[in-house]
Each structure stands twice: as structure tokens, then as C-alpha cells.
Amino acid sequence: MPPTTAPEPSRPQADQWGERLPRRLGLLSAIAVVIGSTIGSGIYRTPAVIAQRVPEPLAMMGIWVLGGALVLCGALTYAELAAMYPRSGGVLVFLREGFGRLPAFLFGWTNLVIIRASSLGAIATVCAEYLLRSFGVNPELPGNADAVHYIAAAAIAFNTVVAYRGVNWSAMIVNITTVSRYGALALLVVAAFVAGHGDFRHFVAPGGTVHVGLYGLALVSVLWAYDGWGDLSYVSGEVKDPERNLPRALLLGTLGVVVIYLAANAAYLYLIPIGQMATSPLVAADAAQAILGRLGVGLVAVVVIISTFGTLAGSMLTGPRIIYAMAEEGLFFKAVARPHPRYKTPATAILLTGALGVGFVLLRTFEQLADAFVLGIWPFYALAAAAVFVLRRTRPDARRPVRTWGYPVVPILFLAAAAFLLINALVSDRNSWIPFGVIVAGIPVYWVWRRSTRGTTEA
């Protein structure tokens, strides 16, 4: 009798799009991922940075409008790509299909080394700052800097554990906190104009000089606040009925964020003159204090803590799927592409992402983290959008359940704005060269990886 051997654990079967992770996210959950990955730290922290760089009220509001128009162009463009390739990894898949393996690897490499860790760190930093503020502790004092770092690291670690245990747990946190944070932000807007003692003259009051270079850097901060609109694509492989739900969720979620962000900034400016806003890092707390006094500070602090915590959950839900998809493509260790046998999550990728996030938040400030994230990811956002043009030419007969509205004008506007953003950052800020250096450093890493795994240097 031949010896018996233990059966190998069964591998999840791939669906018609080649995805092995189970599709558990419906339309509402997908919309919640877009909104929940976006409304977090940015709207509560970056208005002060933007007011410093653009100290003129209407110009400051204008840059929020510009940023909103830009991300809507991106969402319209990505709707076509997401419906064509509803796979985990999103942007990574779009890059591979449009331009080949090297750009896809560089995106995964940059995401691993700098993008996702910077994002988690920036979000968690704001969560920690508002938590301290709710206890009457000023997080801006140098003596409290360590406490901010440690609390932020703990928040990342907790959300790593939640994401590890299953997509349903993370999605539940995202869904619950998305409703509460959107509603609370809307309530703050209404209260500002109904009960706040503001002044509409703040919108036309004379301000400082606006410089083109600083305007471009302010756009970097605006795009940090808006970022999250593309995160749904990373979990495309886990969305039900993806050809219908992905485009709808991208557009509805992004539009909802743009509307509430413009309203929130109008409320801030109504309550707080732009010169004062520039020196108010925790602007939402100061706005609430102008309405309700000390009680308002406490209420907003709770809202922001819930908001940023939910955004951390959304980021941990989406980001590790990039590393997982990278491993599935043979561009990273294959072990990372094995779903957890019990929880069916990309567990190794989640743990790796969480560990890097903790490391970054212990070493860097909010501004450093936010700027590094935007400048690291936007070259790939632009290149992925350009894949629409390439695929229209190289695969004209491919199935396209959704086509980009306003093609080719909308993708062209998105690419032109992205080019201005990146070129201006390189010219205006020497620190912006660091993310670009990380991207370039990935090229020799790619060739070494290819030689070590396949013995060839073919792209």
C-alpha cells in the first residue's frame, strides 16, 4: 500500500477576473471605502498649511475647488480602468496592463518603502494630536512630541490587527465611522453658519501675496486631504458585481467628499480670518470653540479621533492589497501572496505595511509624512490615468463596461495638472526630491529581482 500523505491545503479558486480573494464588499461598503479612506486627517489639519502658503481668502478657496476638480477627473478616468480590471492592487494592475512590469514594480516598491507608511503615519499623527487636545494637553508643545508619536504608533498597530483578522471587520469600522464622520462634518458646517458668530467679510478681506510656487505646494497639501479617491481600486478584487459597483462607488464617493470639503473650508473661513487660520493647526477644534466654547473643542476632538481612526482602518484595508498583488505578479516574495488560511486576508502584506507605518510615525512629522505621500504616489496616479490612452489604442476591442466621461479632455486635464504639481514641487522644495529618489532607486532593485528569480533581464 503506498504511504499516505496529508493533503495540501486547498487554494481559493480564482473568479472570472482571476481574483482569489472572496468578493464581500457591496456598493454601499465600496462607497464607504472611498469616503472613509479620504475624510480623515486632511480636512482637520491641512487648512492651516494651505492658509500659510496661500494667504488670500478667495485664492485659498479656489485651490480647494481646483483640487476637487482634479480628483473628480481622476475618478472619472479610473472608472473605466477599474471596470476593465477589477483585481486587487488597482493602480498596480492598471500600470502593468498599460505599460508593463517595470512601472508596476516601481509603484509597488514605492508604496512599500514610502507611500503607505507615510500615509498611515500622517493620519495617525492627527488622531494622536486631537486625542491629546481632548484631554487638555497641547500637542504642539515640544515636550508632548513623544506622546504624539507613541499614541499614533499604537493606533496603527491596533488597525493592523483588525485588518489581519478579516475584511469584514475593517469594512464594519469603515462603514460605521464613515457615516458618523460625514454627518459630524456636515453638522459642523451647519452650526457654523447658523449659530456661529462669523463674518462673511472674511471671504473678501485683503490677504497676503500669492506666489505661484507656494500655490503649487499648497496644491500638494490639498491633494493629501483629498487622497483616498483612488483607494477603492486596491480592493477591486473584493467588490461584488465590480463592473457596476466600482465605477458608481468611485464617482459617488469622490463627489461626496468634494462637496463636504468645500463646505467645511467655507465654514472655517466664515468663523476664522485667514491670518488666524494660518496659525491654527487644529482648525476644526478652534472653529468648534468659536461656536460652543470649550465644549465644542471636546466634541470635535472626539469626532476627529473617530474620523482618523476610521481612515486608518480604510487605509489598512486597501494599502496591503497592493503588496499582495505585487507578490501575485511575481514581483515580490510569493509567500506574501498567500491568503491567510482562516481569515482569507493578505495577512503577511498587512503585517509588513503596519510595521513600516509604525516605524515612519515614530521618526517623522505630519508635514514630512503628508508631503512624502503625495509626491510619492502622484507620478503613478498620472501614469495609471495615461494607461487609458494606451489601452484604447492597443486593445480597442477589449470589454469596457464603462467608458471615461469626457474622453479625451478629462484624462488630459488630469495629466496636465499632475505634471504641474510634480514639476513645481521639484523646483520649489528640495525635500520633494526624496520620493523621486526612492522611485528611481527601484529600477536597479527591479533588475536585481528579475535576475535572482528568473535569470533574465527582460522587462
C-alpha positions as semicolon CSV with decimal commas, in nm:
position;residue;x (nm);y (nm);z (nm)
1;M;0,000;0,000;0,000
2;P;0,150;0,336;-0,091
3;P;0,223;0,565;0,202
4;T;-0,047;0,820;0,274
5;T;0,036;1,186;0,271
6;A;-0,150;1,475;0,423
7;P;-0,348;1,665;0,163
8;E;-0,221;2,007;0,075
9;P;-0,441;2,293;0,189
10;S;-0,675;2,393;-0,092
11;R;-0,607;2,721;-0,268
12;P;-0,902;2,956;-0,318
13;Q;-1,042;2,929;-0,669
14;A;-0,999;3,230;-0,895
15;D;-1,311;3,401;-1,031
16;Q;-1,366;3,510;-1,393
17;W;-1,128;3,804;-1,347
18;G;-0,855;3,589;-1,192
19;E;-0,913;3,703;-0,834
20;R;-0,867;3,458;-0,544
21;L;-0,982;3,680;-0,256
22;P;-1,357;3,650;-0,181
23;R;-1,583;3,935;-0,303
24;R;-1,760;4,060;0,009
25;L;-1,797;4,438;-0,040
26;G;-2,127;4,568;-0,177
27;L;-2,197;4,910;-0,330
28;L;-2,253;5,091;-0,001
29;S;-1,940;4,941;0,152
30;A;-1,744;5,039;-0,160
31;I;-1,868;5,399;-0,135
32;A;-1,778;5,393;0,234
33;V;-1,425;5,282;0,145
34;V;-1,384;5,586;-0,084
35;I;-1,525;5,834;0,169
36;G;-1,376;5,655;0,467
37;S;-1,028;5,645;0,315
38;T;-1,050;6,017;0,236
39;I;-1,223;6,201;0,520
40;G;-0,971;6,155;0,794
41;S;-0,686;6,380;0,895
42;G;-0,660;6,612;0,596
43;I;-0,967;6,832;0,638
44;Y;-0,886;6,880;1,008
45;R;-0,514;6,954;0,974
46;T;-0,412;7,086;0,631
47;P;-0,624;7,407;0,612
48;A;-0,364;7,580;0,829
49;V;-0,080;7,473;0,600
50;I;-0,274;7,587;0,293
51;A;-0,360;7,923;0,453
52;Q;0,011;7,977;0,521
53;R;0,103;7,907;0,160
54;V;-0,195;8,089;0,004
55;P;-0,276;8,378;0,243
56;E;-0,559;8,524;0,032
57;P;-0,917;8,408;0,108
58;L;-1,063;8,359;-0,240
59;A;-0,739;8,210;-0,373
60;M;-0,736;7,971;-0,078
61;M;-1,092;7,859;-0,152
62;G;-1,003;7,838;-0,520
63;I;-0,729;7,587;-0,459
64;W;-0,976;7,357;-0,281
65;V;-1,204;7,384;-0,585
66;L;-0,909;7,308;-0,815
67;G;-0,809;7,005;-0,610
68;G;-1,167;6,877;-0,610
69;A;-1,194;6,915;-0,988
70;L;-0,865;6,732;-1,029
71;V;-0,963;6,429;-0,823
72;L;-1,301;6,411;-1,000
73;C;-1,115;6,393;-1,330
74;G;-0,908;6,113;-1,183
75;A;-1,213;5,924;-1,059
76;L;-1,384;5,952;-1,399
77;T;-1,071;5,816;-1,566
78;Y;-1,021;5,533;-1,317
79;A;-1,384;5,425;-1,352
80;E;-1,305;5,284;-1,697
81;L;-0,991;5,106;-1,578
82;A;-1,147;4,964;-1,261
83;A;-1,439;4,816;-1,453
84;M;-1,198;4,658;-1,704
85;Y;-0,963;4,512;-1,441
86;P;-1,148;4,452;-1,111
87;R;-0,844;4,296;-0,942
88;S;-0,667;4,353;-0,612
89;G;-0,392;4,611;-0,650
90;G;-0,582;4,867;-0,857
91;V;-0,324;5,116;-0,981
92;L;-0,060;4,843;-0,994
93;V;-0,280;4,638;-1,229
94;F;-0,355;4,944;-1,447
95;L;0,017;5,017;-1,479
96;R;0,103;4,658;-1,567
97;E;-0,168;4,632;-1,831
98;G;-0,083;4,967;-1,985
99;F;0,295;4,988;-1,957
100;G;0,440;4,656;-1,845
101;R;0,602;4,508;-1,537
102;L;0,867;4,768;-1,456
103;P;0,628;5,060;-1,384
104;A;0,407;4,820;-1,186
105;F;0,707;4,710;-0,981
106;L;0,814;5,070;-0,919
107;F;0,469;5,153;-0,788
108;G;0,470;4,854;-0,555
109;W;0,826;4,933;-0,446
110;T;0,750;5,299;-0,373
111;N;0,425;5,207;-0,200
112;L;0,614;4,965;0,023
113;V;0,908;5,193;0,102
114;I;0,742;5,533;0,143
115;I;0,382;5,582;0,026
116;R;0,169;5,368;0,254
117;A;0,385;5,411;0,562
118;S;0,378;5,791;0,520
119;S;0,000;5,786;0,477
120;L;-0,059;5,577;0,788
121;G;0,181;5,792;0,986
122;A;0,020;6,122;0,887
123;I;-0,333;6,001;0,961
124;A;-0,235;5,850;1,295
125;T;-0,046;6,168;1,394
126;V;-0,362;6,378;1,363
127;C;-0,556;6,116;1,560
128;A;-0,300;6,141;1,840
129;E;-0,292;6,523;1,835
130;Y;-0,667;6,557;1,874
131;L;-0,675;6,286;2,141
132;L;-0,427;6,485;2,349
133;R;-0,621;6,805;2,280
134;S;-0,940;6,639;2,413
135;F;-0,760;6,587;2,748
136;G;-0,647;6,948;2,760
137;V;-0,290;6,868;2,656
138;N;-0,134;7,092;2,389
139;P;0,021;6,858;2,129
140;E;0,217;7,147;1,976
141;L;0,445;7,180;2,278
142;P;0,786;7,015;2,222
143;G;0,752;6,820;2,545
144;N;0,448;6,638;2,411
145;A;0,602;6,529;2,081
146;D;0,693;6,181;2,206
147;A;0,339;6,122;2,331
148;V;0,203;6,208;1,985
149;H;0,438;5,958;1,820
150;Y;0,362;5,675;2,064
151;I;-0,017;5,717;2,053
152;A;-0,007;5,729;1,673
153;A;0,202;5,412;1,660
154;A;-0,046;5,233;1,888
155;A;-0,337;5,336;1,662
156;I;-0,160;5,189;1,358
157;A;-0,080;4,868;1,545
158;F;-0,443;4,820;1,653
159;N;-0,578;4,868;1,300
160;T;-0,317;4,625;1,170
161;V;-0,458;4,356;1,397
162;V;-0,816;4,435;1,289
163;A;-0,726;4,420;0,917
164;Y;-0,536;4,095;0,974
165;R;-0,847;3,926;1,112
166;G;-1,070;3,993;0,812
167;V;-1,202;4,237;0,554
168;N;-1,545;4,234;0,718
169;W;-1,405;4,370;1,045
170;S;-1,224;4,656;0,872
171;A;-1,522;4,725;0,646
172;M;-1,750;4,739;0,951
173;I;-1,528;5,002;1,117
174;V;-1,507;5,197;0,792
175;N;-1,885;5,186;0,739
176;I;-1,973;5,295;1,093
177;T;-1,715;5,572;1,116
178;T;-1,787;5,697;0,763
179;V;-2,149;5,777;0,847
180;S;-2,053;5,941;1,176
181;R;-1,766;6,147;1,040
182;Y;-1,953;6,271;0,731
183;G;-2,255;6,359;0,943
184;A;-2,045;6,532;1,207
185;L;-1,859;6,738;0,948
186;A;-2,190;6,838;0,788
187;L;-2,325;6,931;1,133
188;L;-2,019;7,149;1,197
189;V;-2,083;7,331;0,869
190;V;-2,449;7,393;0,951
191;A;-2,369;7,504;1,306
192;A;-2,102;7,745;1,181
193;F;-2,343;7,934;0,958
194;V;-2,648;7,910;1,187
195;A;-2,506;7,951;1,537
196;G;-2,151;8,073;1,475
197;H;-2,062;8,439;1,514
198;G;-1,860;8,458;1,196
199;D;-1,830;8,721;0,927
200;F;-1,876;8,687;0,552
201;R;-1,627;8,971;0,510
202;H;-1,355;8,716;0,587
203;F;-1,404;8,588;0,230
204;V;-1,309;8,923;0,073
205;A;-1,070;9,062;0,333
206;P;-0,730;9,163;0,191
207;G;-0,468;8,897;0,239
208;G;-0,103;8,838;0,161
209;T;0,067;8,797;-0,175
210;V;0,011;8,466;-0,352
211;H;0,321;8,317;-0,518
212;V;0,289;8,060;-0,797
213;G;0,542;7,826;-0,638
214;L;0,369;7,831;-0,299
215;Y;0,032;7,789;-0,470
216;G;0,163;7,469;-0,625
217;L;0,294;7,347;-0,289
218;A;-0,045;7,427;-0,135
219;L;-0,199;7,203;-0,401
220;V;0,019;6,922;-0,264
221;S;-0,146;6,970;0,076
222;V;-0,494;6,988;-0,079
223;L;-0,436;6,661;-0,263
224;W;-0,324;6,500;0,060
225;A;-0,661;6,596;0,212
226;Y;-0,846;6,461;-0,094
227;D;-0,642;6,145;-0,122
228;G;-0,841;5,827;-0,084
229;W;-1,045;5,867;-0,401
230;G;-0,830;5,602;-0,570
231;D;-0,805;5,362;-0,276
232;L;-1,111;5,163;-0,376
233;S;-0,925;5,032;-0,678
234;Y;-0,683;4,849;-0,445
235;V;-0,966;4,631;-0,313
236;S;-1,136;4,589;-0,652
237;G;-1,085;4,215;-0,619
238;E;-1,316;4,207;-0,316
239;V;-1,607;4,414;-0,454
240;K;-1,927;4,236;-0,557
241;D;-2,055;4,291;-0,912
242;P;-1,742;4,501;-0,982
243;E;-1,831;4,613;-1,333
244;R;-2,131;4,803;-1,193
245;N;-2,030;4,885;-0,837
246;L;-1,672;5,004;-0,886
247;P;-1,745;5,295;-1,124
248;R;-2,050;5,403;-0,925
249;A;-1,868;5,396;-0,594
250;L;-1,568;5,585;-0,732
251;L;-1,780;5,868;-0,867
252;L;-2,038;5,894;-0,588
253;G;-1,779;5,867;-0,312
254;T;-1,542;6,123;-0,466
255;L;-1,822;6,371;-0,538
256;G;-1,950;6,341;-0,182
257;V;-1,604;6,420;-0,044
258;V;-1,554;6,724;-0,269
259;V;-1,888;6,875;-0,164
260;I;-1,830;6,837;0,211
261;Y;-1,469;6,961;0,189
262;L;-1,568;7,282;0,011
263;A;-1,845;7,339;0,266
264;A;-1,609;7,274;0,560
265;N;-1,349;7,521;0,435
266;A;-1,616;7,783;0,379
267;A;-1,728;7,729;0,740
268;Y;-1,371;7,760;0,873
269;L;-1,316;8,083;0,682
270;Y;-1,651;8,224;0,794
271;L;-1,553;8,171;1,158
272;I;-1,179;8,236;1,145
273;P;-0,994;8,503;0,940
274;I;-0,733;8,358;0,708
275;G;-0,442;8,508;0,901
276;Q;-0,560;8,335;1,218
277;M;-0,633;8,013;1,028
278;A;-0,270;8,001;0,915
279;T;-0,162;7,972;1,281
280;S;-0,432;7,719;1,377
281;P;-0,308;7,362;1,310
282;L;-0,615;7,211;1,481
283;V;-0,852;7,436;1,289
284;A;-1,165;7,225;1,339
285;A;-1,126;7,245;1,718
286;D;-1,081;7,622;1,701
287;A;-1,386;7,654;1,475
288;A;-1,596;7,450;1,718
289;Q;-1,469;7,657;2,008
290;A;-1,591;7,969;1,828
291;I;-1,939;7,812;1,820
292;L;-1,975;7,624;2,150
293;G;-1,674;7,722;2,359
294;R;-1,473;7,458;2,544
295;L;-1,749;7,201;2,492
296;G;-1,708;7,240;2,115
297;V;-1,339;7,158;2,139
298;G;-1,415;6,833;2,319
299;L;-1,690;6,731;2,075
300;V;-1,478;6,800;1,767
301;A;-1,183;6,619;1,920
302;V;-1,400;6,308;1,962
303;V;-1,525;6,338;1,602
304;V;-1,173;6,375;1,464
305;I;-1,046;6,081;1,667
306;I;-1,328;5,863;1,529
307;S;-1,268;6,001;1,179
308;T;-0,895;5,943;1,170
309;F;-0,930;5,604;1,334
310;G;-1,178;5,501;1,066
311;T;-0,946;5,629;0,795
312;L;-0,665;5,420;0,939
313;A;-0,895;5,118;0,911
314;G;-0,969;5,207;0,548
315;S;-0,603;5,256;0,467
316;M;-0,510;4,924;0,626
317;L;-0,792;4,764;0,428
318;T;-0,670;4,898;0,092
319;G;-0,294;4,953;0,106
320;P;-0,171;4,599;0,177
321;R;-0,362;4,474;-0,129
322;I;-0,101;4,649;-0,343
323;I;0,179;4,443;-0,190
324;Y;-0,037;4,131;-0,219
325;A;-0,100;4,200;-0,590
326;M;0,269;4,269;-0,641
327;A;0,354;3,926;-0,499
328;E;0,083;3,766;-0,716
329;E;0,259;3,914;-1,019
330;G;0,588;3,755;-0,916
331;L;0,737;4,093;-0,826
332;F;0,772;4,022;-0,455
333;F;0,809;3,719;-0,229
334;K;0,546;3,461;-0,321
335;A;0,469;3,398;0,045
336;V;0,314;3,744;0,062
337;A;0,054;3,633;-0,197
338;R;-0,081;3,351;0,019
339;P;-0,413;3,447;0,181
340;H;-0,443;3,364;0,549
341;P;-0,588;3,009;0,570
342;R;-0,854;3,110;0,822
343;Y;-0,921;3,483;0,774
344;K;-0,873;3,489;0,394
345;T;-0,680;3,817;0,413
346;P;-0,338;3,912;0,268
347;A;-0,204;3,872;0,619
348;T;0,170;3,899;0,552
349;A;0,124;4,216;0,347
350;I;-0,088;4,367;0,624
351;L;0,173;4,295;0,892
352;L;0,454;4,436;0,675
353;T;0,256;4,753;0,599
354;G;0,167;4,805;0,963
355;A;0,527;4,759;1,080
356;L;0,656;5,018;0,833
357;G;0,378;5,260;0,932
358;V;0,478;5,234;1,298
359;G;0,842;5,295;1,207
360;F;0,766;5,605;1,000
361;V;0,533;5,766;1,254
362;L;0,795;5,733;1,528
363;L;1,052;5,924;1,321
364;R;0,876;6,191;1,111
365;T;0,644;6,493;1,149
366;F;0,298;6,533;0,998
367;E;0,414;6,773;0,724
368;Q;0,701;6,546;0,625
369;L;0,473;6,243;0,610
370;A;0,192;6,411;0,414
371;D;0,418;6,570;0,151
372;A;0,617;6,249;0,103
373;F;0,297;6,055;0,045
374;V;0,155;6,291;-0,220
375;L;0,481;6,328;-0,411
376;G;0,543;5,954;-0,398
377;I;0,204;5,846;-0,528
378;W;0,106;6,113;-0,780
379;P;0,356;6,014;-1,051
380;F;0,184;5,675;-1,053
381;Y;-0,167;5,821;-1,037
382;A;-0,079;6,015;-1,353
383;L;0,083;5,720;-1,530
384;A;-0,214;5,495;-1,447
385;A;-0,451;5,755;-1,594
386;A;-0,236;5,764;-1,908
387;A;-0,298;5,390;-1,942
388;V;-0,649;5,479;-2,065
389;F;-0,496;5,624;-2,383
390;V;-0,258;5,332;-2,428
391;L;-0,526;5,065;-2,381
392;R;-0,770;5,244;-2,612
393;R;-0,503;5,213;-2,882
394;T;-0,354;4,870;-2,808
395;R;-0,677;4,690;-2,701
396;P;-0,958;4,865;-2,886
397;D;-1,182;4,556;-2,876
398;A;-1,142;4,487;-2,503
399;R;-1,459;4,480;-2,294
400;R;-1,524;4,825;-2,141
401;P;-1,835;4,820;-1,920
402;V;-1,773;5,189;-1,850
403;R;-1,603;5,450;-2,066
404;T;-1,441;5,765;-1,929
405;W;-1,686;6,052;-1,948
406;G;-1,543;6,348;-2,140
407;Y;-1,265;6,142;-2,301
408;P;-1,003;6,257;-2,400
409;V;-1,040;6,600;-2,234
410;V;-1,092;6,475;-1,878
411;P;-0,780;6,247;-1,868
412;I;-0,573;6,520;-2,038
413;L;-0,674;6,776;-1,773
414;F;-0,583;6,528;-1,501
415;L;-0,240;6,460;-1,655
416;A;-0,166;6,829;-1,712
417;A;-0,248;6,919;-1,352
418;A;-0,041;6,629;-1,221
419;A;0,256;6,740;-1,433
420;F;0,232;7,096;-1,294
421;L;0,209;6,965;-0,938
422;L;0,518;6,744;-0,968
423;I;0,737;6,986;-1,165
424;N;0,653;7,274;-0,932
425;A;0,735;7,061;-0,627
426;L;1,075;6,965;-0,771
427;V;1,157;7,329;-0,842
428;S;1,021;7,477;-0,518
429;D;1,114;7,226;-0,248
430;R;1,438;7,030;-0,226
431;N;1,276;6,776;0,009
432;S;1,048;6,673;-0,277
433;W;1,343;6,503;-0,445
434;I;1,342;6,230;-0,177
435;P;1,027;6,048;-0,301
436;F;1,151;6,075;-0,659
437;G;1,486;5,934;-0,549
438;V;1,306;5,635;-0,396
439;I;1,124;5,573;-0,726
440;V;1,446;5,585;-0,930
441;A;1,623;5,361;-0,678
442;G;1,364;5,096;-0,751
443;I;1,493;5,047;-1,107
444;P;1,814;4,863;-1,013
445;V;1,619;4,676;-0,745
446;Y;1,382;4,554;-1,017
447;W;1,663;4,422;-1,236
448;V;1,831;4,250;-0,941
449;W;1,498;4,090;-0,852
450;R;1,442;3,973;-1,208
451;R;1,789;3,820;-1,234
452;S;1,762;3,646;-0,899
453;T;1,417;3,498;-0,961
454;R;1,411;3,427;-1,335
455;G;1,765;3,458;-1,459
456;T;1,671;3,716;-1,720
457;T;1,666;4,090;-1,755
458;E;1,375;4,110;-1,992
459;A;1,123;4,378;-1,897
